[in-house]
């Protein structure tokens, strides 16, 4: 079931001295030879993504047969794929980063590919993969009206689309029961969210409960008798918990799992055995709590094979006898295995990035510091390998995108690349970052460029006080909201930064609000509450928009932008660049015509990080 995503910005994309620079830039940012493994429903085949013509395409591996590439896409990496039966794959792809994803099917017997949603300017989203119905899918399309999505049933044999549910105008997500029937709809008026429910397919929806945008109640999936459902809820709580909810009484029946320190984000279950298995959460690292003895034993057995690594089951066959297992840590993307429960055997499928030696990567260390108004800010500090005890290091401060997102512990090619070049990296989960509860999130409201930016500044000052950072060699770099934080940093505290890199960042909060995609407009009123209203908060937004304060900028700036970005329109970067040029300030500006919100094509990543490396060396070495 697709969870309601309230924020219109929820995306975090990308997401010194040359003493250590013995690893080529391309090795950090090139596509892995084999990644994104999945096992077929019958357990006999494995699919994965592999580069062909510099683009990630689907390859199928079957016992006793050579690997077979089954797609031939040349313009864009596939955004994702999944099995539909054991002889068909479905994948999604957009055009040049416009995020209007089309859905394609590939028949493995005939080799035929079909565009299931051949509608220009229309975005397809999966509502229910209908895992037990090999020839059908439930998807949503904004074909009728760009602002809203209707639900269609797709016949994968014929390509026929049948309208399943017409959006009355305010529904932003749909939920199904275990039989694939639409039973839940979430609608919004921009500020308040209402959960609609019906007792049977085709019945009339009734209002179950309403919440403000400050509250969170996200249905996850139904109980196995399809009478109740599980939800992630912070109603009456600060931290989100997993609860069981009874729609007949309109009440929470019981709390399944909660924590005092962080939100609990998700719940997994066994389709075969019809039991809930584990809840997942994130402290400094990803964690899980398993309620089911079989799941607990399975994870314990797998973890024993990979001490010091995070372990995750990424795919399963229908019989739940074979699993794709991933093992990784902060120094490597790790390896993928096929695990057979009957033989208790792990078969190596791939080492994701064997050209990046784990012993040459830096450790990513969880840290925390206090903000000036007393909040605890969690984050990660990466020191170049061999310089863990060094002082006065050159530092890249890297605020994340979103902003209602978070940085996590694990392998990060960007961070490792910077550390390999001799630069320390500071990442911080400033106020508003997700996972730390409602109060921490709400403390970010109308604080873009305000207290959120102070949290970044306080992190820099903490590093200087610790003796880690050379105060004369601190640069700031970020993408999306992180790009905004970069521009806000060099206008609010220009003396703090030696250089800055803005990657698809917002420069003008007024124009940003007017250029968001049409399907984000239902959330605009809540954005006004969280960021600021262009009329009621005019003075605030002007003060917090970096483009109006270019006269304060004294920091060398590099700007990167995708021409087709639907989230942060190219005009955001054009404005800041043009304003600086009018002042006679040199600014390096790189635009890629075939990219959107972040550079996804391999050659564009190489160009972007090549420009960054040259830029940072100039000011940090």
N, C-alpha and C positions, 0 to 999 in steps of 0.2 A: 504494500500500500504506500503510495507516495505521500510523504509527510508535507504538511503545509510549510512553505518557506515564505516568511513574511518579508524579509528584507529584499529590496531590489538591488542590493549590491553584493549579495552573498557570493562572493567569489574571491577566492584568493588564488591568482593564477601562477604565477611563477614563484604560478605559487610557483705590497712590500717588496720586499726585496726578492730578487729572482733566485735566491738561494735554494728554494724548494721547487722551482718551476720546471721539474723534469717530466711532468705529465702534460701532453698536448691538450690545448683547449678543447679540441673536438672530441676527445675521449670523455670529457665530462658531459657533453651535450648532444652527442650523436644518439640516434635511435638504437636501442638494444637489438641484437640479432633475433632474439626470441623473448617474448614477454606476453602478459595477459593470457595465461593458460586457462583453459576450461576443459572439463571432461564431458563427453556426450551423455545423454540420458541413459543409453544402454551400457555405458562404461567401457565401450570398445575403442573409442577414438578420443584423441585430444586435439584441440584447436589452439592456435596461438597467433599473435601478430608478429610479422617479420618484415623488414624493409625490402621493397622492390621498387626500383626507380625512385629511391630516396623517400618512399612513402610506406607507412605501415599498412600491410595487407594481411588477410587471413590465410593461414596455412593449416592444413589438416594432416595429422599423423595417425596412421592406422597400422596395427601389428603386421609385420611381414611385407609392408609396402613402403616405397619411398615417400617422403614428405611431399604433399601436393598443395601448391598455392591455388586458392579458389576464387580470389578477387584480383582485379587488375586496375586499381585506382591510382592515378598518377598525379592528381592535382592537390590532394589533401589527405593527411593521415585520417584513418577511420577514428571516429570519436568513441566507439565502443561496439560490442557485438555480443550475441548470445545464441545458444542452440535452441531450435524449435524442432523437437524430434531428433533422431540421430542421423537424418539425411538432409537436414536443412539448417542454414545459419541465417540470422538476421543481423544487419549492422546499420549504424547511423552515421551520417556524414553531412556536414554543412558546406557552404560555398564560400571559400575565401575568408572564413571567420565571421560570417554574418549571423551565425547561431540559429538560422532557420533550418533545423535539421530535417533531412529526409530519411525515410526508413526504406531499406533495401533487403530483399531476400535472395539467398543463393541456394539453388537446388543442387546438392552434391552429386546426384545421379546424372543429371543432364548438363550441369555446369551453367545453367541459365540464371541470369541475374535480373531481378525485376525491381523497379522503383515503385514502392507501394504507395507513396505519397507525392506524386509528381506535380505539386502545386507551387508555383513561384511565390516567394515571400511568405510561405506558410511553415510553421514550426510543428513538428511532430514530437509528442512525448508519450512514453509508455505508461499506461494506467495499470495494466496487469498482464504479465507475460503468459498467463494461462498455462502453467507448466504441465498440466495434465491433458491439454488439448493441443496436439501437435500442429493442427492446421489453422488455429485461430489466435488472434491477439486482440487485446483491448488497448486502443490508443486514443489520445486526445489531439485535436487539430484546431487551430484558430483560422480555419478556412472560411467560415461564414462571416466572422467578424474578428479583426485582428486583435482586439483587446481581450477576447474570451475564448475558451476552449470547449468544444463539444466532444463527446465520447463516441467513437466508432468501433465496430467489430470488424476486424480485417480477416477475410478468407485468404489464407496464404496460397491456396491452390489456384484460385482464380484472380486474386488481387481485388476482389469486390469489397467495397466499404459499405457497411450498413450502420446507419445512425442508431446508436444505443441510448444516448441521453443528450437532449439538447439543453445547453446551458441557459438558464432563465435570465442570466445577466450578471450575477455576482459570484458564481462558484469559481473558486481558484484551484480546487483539487477534488479528486474523487477517490472513494475507497470501495473495495470489493470484499466479499466473503470468500470462503475457501472453495466455493463452487464457481467463482468468477462472476457472481452477480453484484451489480452496483447497489450498495446498501447505505453508503455514507457520502455526503457531499459537504465540503467546507466552503462557506461563502463569506465575503467580507464587504463592508461598506467603506473600506479604507482605514478604519480605526478599530471597529469591532468585528470579531470573527464569530460566526455561528455554525455549530455542527448540526447538520440535518441528517435524519436517519429514517429508514423505512424497514418495517419488519419482514417484508418479502419483496422479491424482485417484481417490478412493475407497480408496486404499491405507491401510495402517496407519501412523500417526505414530510416529516414533522420536525419541528425544532427540538433539539435535545438540550443544548446549552449554548450560551453566548459568553464570550470572553473579550476583554479589551486586548489591543495589540501588545500591551505590557505583560499579559498572561500567556501561558503556553499550554495548549491541550492538543496533542497530535495523536490521533488514532493510528495504531501500528498494524495490527491484524486481529482477526476474530478468534475467539475460543473455538475449539474444534467441533463444537456442536452448532456453531454459527449463531449463537444466542447472545453472547456478550463479546466484548473486545478489549484488547490491551491498548494502553495509551501511555505516551510520555507526557507527564503533567507536572506543572508547578503551581497548580491551584492550591492556595492555602499553604504554600511552601516557598522557600527561597531557592532551593535546589530541585531541579527536575527529577522526578521519580518515575519508575514504571509501575502502573496501576492496572487493576482489572475493573472494568466499568460495565454496569448493567443498564442498558438503554430502556428496559421496561420500567425501572424505578427511577432512572435518571440520577443514579448515585454511584459513587466509587465503592466497589465491593471490598477490595483489599489492596494493600500496597504489596507489590511483588518484590521490589528492591529499591533502596535509596541509599544515599551517602550524605554525610555531613559536609564533606570537603568540596565535591564537584557534582555536576549534573550526571545523571545516568541517561545515556543517549539512545540506547537501542536494546532490543530483545530478539533473540534468535529462537528458532524452533525446528523440530524434526518433522518434515512432511510425512515421512514413512511411519514413524512411531507415534505421531500426534502428541508430542509433549514439548513444552517450552524447555530450552536447553540452557542458554547463558545470556546474561545481561552484559553490556559493554559500557565502558566509561573511560575517561582520560584524566589522569593526574599529570605528573611530569612525563609519564609514558602511558601507552595504551594498556588497559587492564580489562579483566572480565571476571564475573562471578557466575559460576555454573551451579544450577540447581539440580540438574539431571545427572545421576551417577555415571551413566554411560558416556555422556559428553565430558564430564569431569575427568574420567579415566582416559578418554581419548586424548584430550589436551595435555594431561600429565605425561602420558606416554610420548607424545610428540615433543613436548618441551624438554624431556630428558635427552632427546637426540640432539637438541640444539641449545646447549647452555649459553647464556649471555645474549641470546637472540629473542626477538619477538616472533611468535609463531601464529599463523592464521590459516584457517581453512577457507579457501577462496572459491571452491567449486565442488559439487558432489554429483554423482550419478543418481538416477532415480531410486535405485535400491539402497543407496547410502552405504555401498560397499567400497567405493573408490572415491578418493578425495584429491583435489589439488591442494598441496600444502606449501605455504610460503614461509621462509625463515630469513630474517634480515635484522640489521641493527643500524647504528648511526654511521658506521664506516663502510657499509656495503648495501646495495639493493638486494643482495643475497641470492639464494637459489630457490628453485621451484622443483617440487617432487610430486610424483603420483604415488599415493599411499593406498595399498590394498589391505583392508581390514582382515580379510580371510587368511592371508598369508603373513600378515604383519610385516609387509615388505615396503620399503621406501625406494622408489626408482627415480634417480635424478633425471629431470627433464631439461634443465638449463641453469647455468650460472648467468645471471642477468647482465652483469658488466664485468666480465673476467679481466678486461684490460685496465681496470682500476684496482690496483692491489690494496687490499684491506689494510696491510701494515704501513701503508704510506698515507692513509687518510687520518684526519684529525678527529679527536673525541668531541662530541657535542654534549656539553655539561649543563644540566638544569641549574638555574640560578633564581634568586629572588631578591628584590630590593623594595624599599619603602618609597611611596610617592610623597610629595611635599605635604599632602593633606591626610597622610596616614594609611593609604591603601597598600596592601601587599601586591606587588606586580611580579608575576612569574615570567620566566623567559629562559633563553638558552644562550650560552656563551661558547664560542668555538675559538680556540687558540691554535695557531699554526703548530703542526707537529714539530717537536724539538724545541719549541719556545713556550712550553706550558708554564715555566717559572719566570719568563721574561717580563720586564717592566717597560712602560712607555712604548707600547706597540702601536703601529698604525691600525686604525679600526674602521670597519664599515658598519654603520648602524642601519639595520634592515627591518623597519616596521612592516607588518604584514598587510595584505589586502583585506577587503571585506566591507567595512571594518568589523562586522559582526561575524567573525571567524576566529581562528587561532593558529598559532604556530605549534608544531608538534615535534616530538623527538623521533628521529629516524634519519635515514640517509637523505641528504639534500645536496644535489649536484652543484647548485649555485654556491652554497656555503662552503662545500669542500673545495671548489675551484678557487674561491677567494682565499681560503686558508692555505691552499697549496702555493699561492703567490706570495704568502707571507703576511697576509692581513687578517687580523682578528675580526670576528663577526658577532655582533650583539643583536639578538632577536628578542622582542618583548611582547607579552600579551597585555597590552595597555587596557585601560578600563573600556568596557564594551566588548572585549573579546569573549567568545562564547565558551560555555562549559563551567564557568565559575559562579553560576547562580544569577538569579534575577536582579538582585540589588547591584551587583557588580556591572551587569549589562546596562541597567537603567542609569547608572552614574555617568554614562557616556552621552546621554540625551542632550542635544544642543551644545555639545562640547567638541565638535569637530574644530580643530585648530585652537581649542581652549585647553581644558584639563587633559583631554586625550593627548594633545601635543606636549603638555607639561610632563606626562608620564614618559614620553620618549626622551625629553630633555633630562629628566631626573635619572634615567638610565645612563645617559652619557656622563652626567656628573658623577654618578656612582662609580662608573668605570675609571674616571680620572682620579677620584678619591682613593680607589683601591690601588692606584699606581699602575693599573694595567694599560690604560690608554694614554698615548701621547696627545695632550690637548691641542697640539698644533697640527695633528695628523688624524683628524676624524672626518670621515665623509658619510653622507647619508644617501641611501638608495632604497626605493620601494616601487612596487607595482600596484595599480588600481588605487585603493585607498592609501596604500603605502606610497604611491606617487604623489597623492595629495599631501600626505604627511611630510614628504620630502620638500615640496614647495612651501608648505606651511612652516617647516623648520628653517628654511633659508630666508623667509620673510619675518618670522617671529624672533628667531635667535640667530641672525646671520653670522654673528661672531663665533658661533659654535662649530661651524662646518668648513672644512677646507675645500670640499667639492660636493657635488650632488648629481644624482641620476634619477630622473623622473620617467617612469615606465607606465604608459597609459594612465596617467594620473589626472584627477580633476583639478582645474585651476579656478573655475568660476561657479560657485554654488547656484547662482541664478540660472545660467544656461544649462548646467548639468541637469537640473530638474525638468527642463523642457525638452530634452533630447533623449530621454530614456525610451526603451522599446515600448510599443503600445500595450503589450501584455503585462507590463509592470505598472500600468496606470492605476489598477485597483488598489495598489499599495501606496499611492502617492500621498494620501492624507496622513498615513502613519509616518511616512518619510518627513513630512512637514513637522510632525511632533518630535521626531528623533533628531533631525538635522536643523530644521528651521523653516518657517513659512516665508515665501518671497515678499509678502506684503506686511504681515504682522511682525516679522522678525527681520525686516529689511536692513536695519543698521547692523544687526548681528551678522547676517550673511555677507554683507559687504566687508565688514571687519575681518571675517574668517575666509574670504576668498583671496588667495594669493595674487591673482591677476591685478587686483587693485593696489597692490603694495610692491610692485616691481622696483620702485625707487629704493626699497630697503635691501634689495638683493645685491650682495657683493661677492657671492660664491659662484665659481665656475659651474656651469650647468650643461648636462647632456640630457636630451629628451628623445624618447623612443615612442612611436605611435603606430598602430595599425589603422590603415585608411578605412576599413570596413567595420571598425569597432562599434557594436550596437549599444554598449553600456556606457562607455566614456567616449563620446563623439570626438572625432578628430579636431573639431573646433576648440576643444579644451586645451589641446597642446598648441594649436595654431595661435590662440590668444596669448599665451604666456611667451611664446617665441617671438611673435610680432611685437609685443609690448617691450620686450628686452631689446630687440633690434632697433626700435624707435629711439631708445635711450643710447644707442651706440654700443650696447653690450654684446659681446660675442657669445653665441650659444650654438652648440652642435645639435643638429636636429636630424633624426633618422626616421623616415616613414616607409613602411612596406605596404604596397598597394594590395597584396593578396593576403593580408592578415586582419584579424579583428582585435579582440581583447587579449593581448599577449601574442607573442610570436610562436607559432606551433610548427611551422614547416622548418625542417632541419637546417636548411641553408640560411634561413633568416635568424635562427637561434645563433648560428656561428657568427653571423655578421654583428648581431646585437652584443654578444659577449666579447667579441673581438674589439668592438668599439669601447666597451666598458673597461676591458683590461688595459687598453692603451690610455684611457682617460684616468683611471685610478692610479696607474703607475706614475703618471705625470705629477700627481699631487700627493701620493702617499709614500713614494720611494725616496 
